[in-house]
Amino acid sequence: MILLLLIILAGPLLADTPSSISSTKAIYDGNALVLRGNVELQHTLGSMVSGVARLEKEEKDSPFSSIFLGDNVHIILKNQAQILCDKADFDFQTLKGTLHSKWEEGVQFSTEGLHPFTLSSESADLTFAKTDGEIQIATIKAKANVEAHYGENFALTAEDLFYSESPTPYVCVNTRALLCHNGDRIEADKVEVFPDAERAILTSPKGNLKPSVFSENQEIEFSCENLAWNDQLHSLSLKGDIWIKDKQLGQILCDNLVELTQKETNGKWTLGEITARGRTQIEYLLDAKSSPLLVCHGKMHLDQSHLLLTLESPEELPIEYYHDEMQLTGEHAVLHYGEHEGKYQPEKLKLTGNILLSTAPEGGAVRLAIADEFAYFPEEDTMLLSCHDGKKVLFFDAEQDLSVSAKEVRISHPSTNPSVKGVGNVKLSFSSTENALLKKLFPFYHPKGGSDESR
């Protein structure tokens, strides 16, 4: 039965009045219209289909101002977004509405287009916006067992979720939420999503990310203050109090910014590069017993394609390197990795520029060195100090009562049974100028014989 006459009886037509109605049965008492069986409404909001419906008006001669729909409600909005639920209650005077679902099902909202978005929950509160006689959904507050999907393989679960249509689609969760994407699992106190831009912003996130080339199939753990995820660029920007742990690579701490990139190889997503800016320290795994520490105050970059870790620091804040009792400073650092029996391990660490090496004065015998370059080869357990342009490496070991001035100094097994060898015009004593330089750079240095005077 098509009830076009009832619309005329309803009074003057307004934008929120249905333009056509059809159903199997209908009862109309002047203020309310009750429809049953195959109900179809054409409304400025969109096309509405349900098993039952009730349309009410405030007064006899006013237009219908509220619509209740029940039993398998399906609404297609003017922008082609869709709503599926068990019950829908719309009040177009207050511009509010509610959606409810059956226990085993959920309220569902979905959009179409280049960046589709879907949302399901146990219930939802709506607000409407009326512009130039047209009514549109302005916001959706999804409640209880909320799950949303956007982009490719992004899933967001939470207890509450806010969705806004204008000016562009926007999603916000202010309760603890879980964001998943192709194996990535991140919990956060707050999540903001911009579906059209394929971007998300997370507050206080922590979780697991895709494995790196180092960690094979083991996920990377992380936490930070804020995370910005750009899925179009496959990049993640971590800000503030950043902690990253790779079970094979080690752990990274940064106080400012870390940028991660993800890449797809042979159908599998992995972590591509890591770039840190600010004070950054990486405690990398050398072997089962040793975890040397590198600290920089400029930029750290891990290029997993070329298996290189590079560090840069401003001149006034040199790179720091700590290994057992030894500490060393320099201007630049490069850590080379290599593959051994299917695992990636450090092969060579090289620091350049104003190298100063020392052991802590309170930690046993003093060992000091000045050089232009420092290199450490873990497999051989050998250190190499070198200089350029006619300058000399200065090396001092109080325990061995040894002073060496040479173009190069090679130290084998430095932490256990050190063997020291000089290369190129080797001298086993320091000049007064060299002694003065060591004393200036290392105030705790005392020349051989226990005097500050040179021999």
C-alpha positions as CSV (number, residue, x, y, z in Angstrom):
1,M,0.0,0.0,0.0
2,I,1.5,3.4,-1.0
3,L,0.4,6.0,1.5
4,L,1.0,9.3,-0.4
5,L,-2.2,10.8,0.9
6,L,-0.9,10.5,4.5
7,I,1.9,12.9,3.7
8,I,-0.6,15.4,2.4
9,L,-2.6,15.0,5.6
10,A,0.5,15.6,7.7
11,G,0.5,19.3,6.9
12,P,3.1,21.5,5.1
13,L,6.1,19.5,3.8
14,L,9.4,20.2,5.4
15,A,12.8,18.7,4.7
16,D,12.5,16.2,7.6
17,T,9.1,14.9,6.4
18,P,9.2,11.7,4.3
19,S,8.5,12.3,0.6
20,S,7.0,8.8,0.1
21,I,5.9,5.9,2.3
22,S,4.9,2.4,1.6
23,S,4.1,-0.6,3.9
24,T,1.8,-3.7,4.1
25,K,-0.3,-2.2,6.9
26,A,-0.8,1.3,8.3
27,I,-2.7,3.0,11.1
28,Y,-3.0,6.8,11.3
29,D,-4.7,8.8,14.1
30,G,-3.8,12.3,13.1
31,N,-0.6,12.6,15.2
32,A,1.0,9.2,14.7
33,L,1.4,6.9,11.7
34,V,2.2,3.2,12.5
35,L,3.5,1.1,9.6
36,R,4.0,-2.7,9.6
37,G,5.5,-5.1,7.0
38,N,7.9,-4.1,4.3
39,V,8.2,-0.5,5.4
40,E,9.9,1.8,3.0
41,L,10.5,5.6,3.6
42,Q,12.1,8.1,1.3
43,H,13.4,10.9,3.5
44,T,15.8,13.8,3.1
45,L,18.2,11.8,5.3
46,G,18.0,8.9,2.8
47,S,16.2,5.7,2.0
48,M,14.9,3.8,5.1
49,V,13.7,0.1,5.1
50,S,12.4,-1.8,8.2
51,G,9.8,-4.2,9.4
52,V,7.9,-1.7,11.5
53,A,7.9,2.1,11.8
54,R,6.2,4.8,13.8
55,L,6.1,8.5,12.7
56,E,5.0,11.1,15.1
57,K,4.3,14.9,15.1
58,E,4.0,17.4,17.9
59,E,0.6,18.7,16.7
60,K,-2.0,17.5,14.2
61,D,-1.2,20.1,11.5
62,S,2.6,20.0,11.9
63,P,5.0,17.7,9.9
64,F,6.3,14.4,11.3
65,S,9.2,15.3,13.6
66,S,10.3,11.9,14.9
67,I,10.7,8.5,13.3
68,F,11.1,5.1,15.0
69,L,12.2,2.1,13.0
70,G,12.4,-1.5,14.1
71,D,13.1,-5.0,12.9
72,N,16.0,-5.3,10.5
73,V,16.5,-1.6,9.9
74,H,18.5,-0.7,6.7
75,I,19.2,3.0,5.9
76,I,21.1,4.2,2.8
77,L,22.1,7.9,3.3
78,K,22.3,10.4,0.6
79,N,26.1,10.1,0.5
80,Q,25.7,6.3,0.1
81,A,26.8,5.6,3.6
82,Q,24.8,2.8,5.2
83,I,23.3,1.9,8.6
84,L,22.2,-1.6,9.7
85,C,20.6,-2.1,13.1
86,D,17.7,-3.6,14.9
87,K,16.1,-0.3,16.1
88,A,16.5,3.3,15.2
89,D,14.9,6.3,16.9
90,F,15.3,9.8,15.3
91,D,14.1,13.1,16.7
92,F,14.4,15.8,14.1
93,Q,13.4,18.6,16.4
94,T,16.3,18.0,18.8
95,L,18.4,16.7,15.9
96,K,19.3,13.5,17.9
97,G,19.0,9.8,17.3
98,T,19.8,6.4,18.8
99,L,20.7,3.1,17.2
100,H,20.4,-0.3,18.9
101,S,21.3,-3.8,17.9
102,K,20.3,-7.3,18.8
103,W,22.6,-9.1,21.3
104,E,24.3,-11.3,18.7
105,E,24.6,-8.6,16.1
106,G,25.8,-5.0,16.1
107,V,24.9,-1.6,14.9
108,Q,26.8,-1.2,11.7
109,F,27.8,2.0,9.9
110,S,29.8,2.0,6.6
111,T,31.0,4.5,4.1
112,E,32.0,4.0,0.5
113,G,34.5,5.7,-1.8
114,L,38.3,5.8,-2.1
115,H,38.8,5.4,1.7
116,P,35.9,3.2,3.0
117,F,35.3,3.2,6.8
118,T,33.2,0.7,8.7
119,L,32.0,0.8,12.3
120,S,30.1,-1.7,14.5
121,S,29.0,-1.4,18.2
122,E,26.2,-2.5,20.5
123,S,24.6,0.9,20.3
124,A,25.2,4.4,19.0
125,D,24.0,8.0,19.6
126,L,23.6,10.3,16.6
127,T,23.4,14.0,16.1
128,F,22.1,15.6,12.9
129,A,23.0,18.8,11.1
130,K,20.3,20.7,9.1
131,T,21.6,22.9,6.3
132,D,19.4,24.6,3.6
133,G,16.6,22.2,4.5
134,E,18.8,19.1,4.2
135,I,19.5,16.8,7.1
136,Q,22.7,14.8,7.4
137,I,24.4,12.8,10.2
138,A,26.9,15.1,11.9
139,T,28.3,12.8,14.6
140,I,28.1,9.2,15.8
141,K,29.0,8.1,19.3
142,A,29.4,4.3,19.2
143,K,29.2,2.5,22.5
144,A,30.2,-0.9,23.9
145,N,32.3,-3.5,22.0
146,V,33.3,-1.0,19.3
147,E,35.2,-2.2,16.2
148,A,36.2,0.1,13.3
149,H,38.0,-0.7,10.1
150,Y,39.7,1.8,7.7
151,G,42.4,1.8,5.0
152,E,43.9,-1.5,4.2
153,N,43.8,-4.0,7.1
154,F,43.5,-1.4,9.9
155,A,41.2,-2.5,12.8
156,L,40.5,-0.4,15.9
157,T,38.7,-1.8,18.9
158,A,37.5,0.1,22.0
159,E,34.6,0.6,24.4
160,D,33.6,4.0,23.0
161,L,34.3,5.8,19.7
162,F,33.4,9.2,18.3
163,Y,32.9,9.7,14.5
164,S,32.4,13.0,12.7
165,E,31.5,13.7,9.1
166,S,32.5,17.3,8.7
167,P,34.5,18.9,7.3
168,T,36.2,15.5,6.6
169,P,35.7,12.1,8.3
170,Y,37.3,12.0,11.7
171,V,37.5,9.3,14.4
172,C,38.4,9.7,18.0
173,V,38.7,7.2,20.9
174,N,39.4,8.7,24.3
175,T,39.5,5.4,26.2
176,R,42.2,2.7,26.0
177,A,42.1,1.2,22.5
178,L,43.8,-1.4,20.4
179,L,44.9,-0.6,16.8
180,C,45.9,-3.6,14.6
181,H,47.5,-3.6,11.1
182,N,49.0,-6.6,9.4
183,G,50.5,-8.0,12.6
184,D,51.2,-4.7,14.2
185,R,49.3,-4.4,17.6
186,I,49.3,-1.1,19.4
187,E,47.5,-0.1,22.6
188,A,47.0,3.7,23.3
189,D,45.2,5.9,25.7
190,K,43.8,8.0,22.8
191,V,43.5,7.3,19.1
192,E,42.6,9.9,16.4
193,V,42.0,8.6,12.8
194,F,41.7,10.6,9.6
195,P,40.4,7.9,7.2
196,D,40.6,10.1,4.0
197,A,44.2,10.8,4.7
198,E,45.0,7.3,6.0
199,R,46.6,8.9,9.1
200,A,46.3,8.1,12.7
201,I,47.6,9.8,15.9
202,L,48.0,7.8,19.1
203,T,48.7,9.1,22.6
204,S,50.8,7.0,25.0
205,P,51.1,4.1,22.6
206,K,52.9,0.8,23.3
207,G,52.9,-2.5,21.5
208,N,54.5,-4.6,18.8
209,L,55.5,-3.7,15.3
210,K,56.5,-5.8,12.3
211,P,59.8,-7.5,12.6
212,S,63.1,-6.1,11.3
213,V,65.6,-7.9,9.2
214,F,67.5,-8.5,12.4
215,S,64.7,-10.0,14.4
216,E,63.4,-12.3,11.7
217,N,59.9,-13.3,12.9
218,Q,60.2,-11.7,16.3
219,E,58.1,-8.5,16.7
220,I,59.6,-5.2,17.8
221,E,58.4,-3.8,21.1
222,F,58.0,0.0,21.6
223,S,56.5,2.7,23.6
224,C,56.5,6.6,23.4
225,E,54.4,9.6,24.3
226,N,52.9,10.2,20.8
227,L,52.8,8.3,17.5
228,A,51.8,9.6,14.1
229,W,51.1,6.9,11.5
230,N,51.0,7.8,7.8
231,D,49.9,4.7,6.0
232,Q,50.2,6.3,2.5
233,L,54.0,6.8,3.2
234,H,54.2,3.6,5.3
235,S,55.9,5.7,8.0
236,L,55.6,6.0,11.8
237,S,56.8,9.0,13.7
238,L,57.4,8.4,17.4
239,K,57.8,11.4,19.7
240,G,58.9,11.8,23.3
241,D,60.4,9.3,25.7
242,I,60.8,6.7,23.0
243,W,61.8,3.1,23.8
244,I,62.3,0.4,21.0
245,K,63.4,-3.1,21.6
246,D,64.5,-5.6,19.0
247,K,65.5,-8.9,20.5
248,Q,68.4,-9.3,18.0
249,L,69.4,-5.7,17.4
250,G,69.1,-4.4,21.0
251,Q,67.2,-1.5,22.4
252,I,67.0,2.2,21.5
253,L,66.1,5.1,23.8
254,C,65.5,8.6,22.4
255,D,64.1,11.7,24.0
256,N,62.9,13.5,20.9
257,L,61.9,11.9,17.6
258,V,62.2,8.5,15.9
259,E,60.9,7.8,12.4
260,L,60.3,4.3,11.2
261,T,59.5,3.1,7.7
262,Q,57.9,-0.2,6.6
263,K,58.4,-1.9,3.4
264,E,56.9,-4.9,1.5
265,T,59.2,-7.6,0.2
266,N,57.9,-10.7,-1.5
267,G,54.5,-10.1,0.0
268,K,55.8,-9.7,3.5
269,W,55.9,-6.4,5.5
270,T,59.0,-5.7,7.6
271,L,60.6,-2.7,9.2
272,G,62.8,-0.8,6.7
273,E,64.7,2.1,8.3
274,I,65.0,3.8,11.7
275,T,66.0,7.4,12.0
276,A,66.3,9.0,15.5
277,R,66.9,12.7,16.3
278,G,67.8,14.2,19.6
279,R,69.7,12.4,22.4
280,T,69.7,8.8,21.4
281,Q,71.3,5.7,22.9
282,I,71.4,2.3,21.4
283,E,72.4,-0.7,23.5
284,Y,73.2,-3.2,20.8
285,L,73.8,-6.9,21.2
286,L,77.4,-8.0,20.5
287,D,77.2,-11.4,22.0
288,A,75.5,-13.3,24.9
289,K,77.6,-11.5,27.5
290,S,78.2,-8.0,26.0
291,S,75.9,-5.1,25.2
292,P,77.9,-2.1,24.2
293,L,76.3,1.3,24.4
294,L,76.4,4.1,21.8
295,V,75.0,7.6,22.6
296,C,74.6,10.5,20.1
297,H,73.0,13.9,20.3
298,G,72.3,14.5,16.6
299,K,71.0,11.9,14.3
300,M,71.0,8.1,14.3
301,H,70.1,6.2,11.2
302,L,69.7,2.4,10.8
303,D,69.6,1.4,7.1
304,Q,68.5,-2.3,7.1
305,S,69.0,-2.6,3.3
306,H,72.7,-1.9,3.6
307,L,73.0,-3.2,7.2
308,L,74.5,0.1,8.5
309,L,74.0,2.0,11.6
310,T,75.3,5.6,11.5
311,L,75.5,8.2,14.2
312,E,76.2,11.9,14.1
313,S,76.6,14.5,16.9
314,P,77.3,18.2,17.1
315,E,81.0,19.1,17.9
316,E,80.2,20.2,21.4
317,L,78.4,17.0,22.3
318,P,80.4,14.1,20.8
319,I,79.3,10.5,20.3
320,E,79.9,8.3,23.4
321,Y,80.8,4.7,23.3
322,Y,80.8,2.4,26.3
323,H,82.2,-1.2,26.2
324,D,82.9,-3.0,29.5
325,E,85.1,-0.6,31.5
326,M,86.1,1.4,28.4
327,Q,84.5,4.7,27.3
328,L,85.3,6.5,24.1
329,T,84.2,9.7,22.4
330,G,84.2,10.7,18.7
331,E,82.4,12.8,16.1
332,H,81.0,10.2,13.8
333,A,80.2,6.5,14.2
334,V,79.3,3.6,11.8
335,L,78.4,0.1,12.8
336,H,78.6,-2.5,10.1
337,Y,76.5,-5.7,10.3
338,G,77.0,-8.9,8.5
339,E,75.1,-12.2,8.1
340,H,76.4,-15.3,9.9
341,E,74.4,-18.5,9.7
342,G,71.2,-16.7,9.0
343,K,71.6,-14.2,11.8
344,Y,72.8,-10.6,11.5
345,Q,75.6,-9.6,13.8
346,P,77.9,-6.6,14.3
347,E,81.1,-7.0,12.1
348,K,82.8,-3.7,12.6
349,L,82.4,-0.5,14.7
350,K,84.2,2.6,13.4
351,L,84.4,6.0,15.1
352,T,86.2,9.0,13.6
353,G,87.1,12.5,14.6
354,N,88.9,13.5,17.8
355,I,88.9,10.1,19.4
356,L,89.4,10.0,23.2
357,L,89.6,6.6,24.9
358,S,89.8,5.9,28.6
359,T,88.9,3.5,31.3
360,A,87.1,4.9,34.4
361,P,89.8,6.0,36.9
362,E,87.9,4.2,39.8
363,G,87.6,1.0,37.8
364,G,91.1,-0.5,38.0
365,A,94.2,0.4,36.0
366,V,93.9,3.5,33.8
367,R,94.1,3.1,30.0
368,L,94.1,6.2,27.7
369,A,94.3,6.9,24.0
370,I,94.1,9.8,21.5
371,A,93.5,9.1,17.8
372,D,91.7,10.2,14.6
373,E,90.0,6.8,14.1
374,F,88.9,3.9,16.2
375,A,87.8,0.5,14.8
376,Y,86.6,-2.6,16.7
377,F,86.3,-6.0,15.1
378,P,84.1,-8.2,17.4
379,E,84.9,-11.5,15.7
380,E,88.7,-11.0,16.2
381,D,88.2,-9.1,19.5
382,T,90.6,-6.5,18.2
383,M,90.7,-2.7,18.4
384,L,92.6,-0.5,15.9
385,L,93.6,3.1,16.7
386,S,95.0,5.3,13.8
387,C,96.0,8.8,12.9
388,H,96.4,10.7,9.6
389,D,98.5,13.6,8.2
390,G,101.6,12.7,10.1
391,K,99.9,12.7,13.5
392,K,100.5,10.0,16.1
393,V,98.3,7.8,18.2
394,L,99.0,8.2,21.8
395,F,98.3,5.1,23.9
396,F,98.9,4.6,27.6
397,D,98.3,1.5,29.8
398,A,99.1,1.9,33.5
399,E,98.7,-1.8,34.3
400,Q,101.3,-2.8,31.6
401,D,103.4,0.3,32.4
402,L,103.2,1.0,28.6
403,S,103.4,4.2,26.6
404,V,103.1,4.0,22.8
405,S,103.3,6.8,20.2
406,A,102.7,5.5,16.6
407,K,100.8,5.9,13.4
408,E,98.6,2.9,14.4
409,V,98.1,0.9,17.6
410,R,96.5,-2.5,17.4
411,I,95.1,-4.0,20.7
412,S,94.0,-7.7,20.7
413,H,91.7,-9.0,23.4
414,P,91.4,-5.6,25.1
415,S,89.1,-6.8,27.9
416,T,90.9,-10.0,28.9
417,N,94.6,-10.4,28.0
418,P,95.4,-7.3,26.0
419,S,98.3,-7.5,23.5
420,V,99.4,-4.1,22.1
421,K,101.3,-3.6,18.9
422,G,102.4,-0.3,17.4
423,V,102.8,0.3,13.6
424,G,105.0,2.9,11.9
425,N,107.9,4.7,13.7
426,V,106.9,3.4,17.1
427,K,108.1,5.2,20.2
428,L,107.7,3.8,23.7
429,S,107.7,7.1,25.5
430,F,105.9,10.4,25.2
431,S,107.5,13.8,24.5
432,S,106.8,16.7,26.9
433,T,104.2,18.0,24.4
434,E,102.5,14.7,24.2
435,N,102.5,14.4,28.0
436,A,101.0,17.9,28.3
437,L,98.3,17.0,25.8
438,L,97.3,13.8,27.7
439,K,97.2,15.7,31.0
440,K,95.0,18.4,29.5
441,L,92.5,16.0,28.0
442,F,92.6,13.5,30.9
443,P,93.2,15.3,34.3
444,F,93.6,12.0,36.1
445,Y,96.5,11.0,33.8
446,H,100.0,10.6,35.4
447,P,103.0,9.9,33.3
448,K,105.1,6.7,33.8
449,G,107.1,6.9,37.0
450,G,104.2,8.7,38.9
451,S,105.3,12.3,38.0
452,D,103.6,14.9,35.9
453,E,107.0,15.8,34.5
454,S,108.1,14.2,31.2
455,R,111.3,12.2,31.0
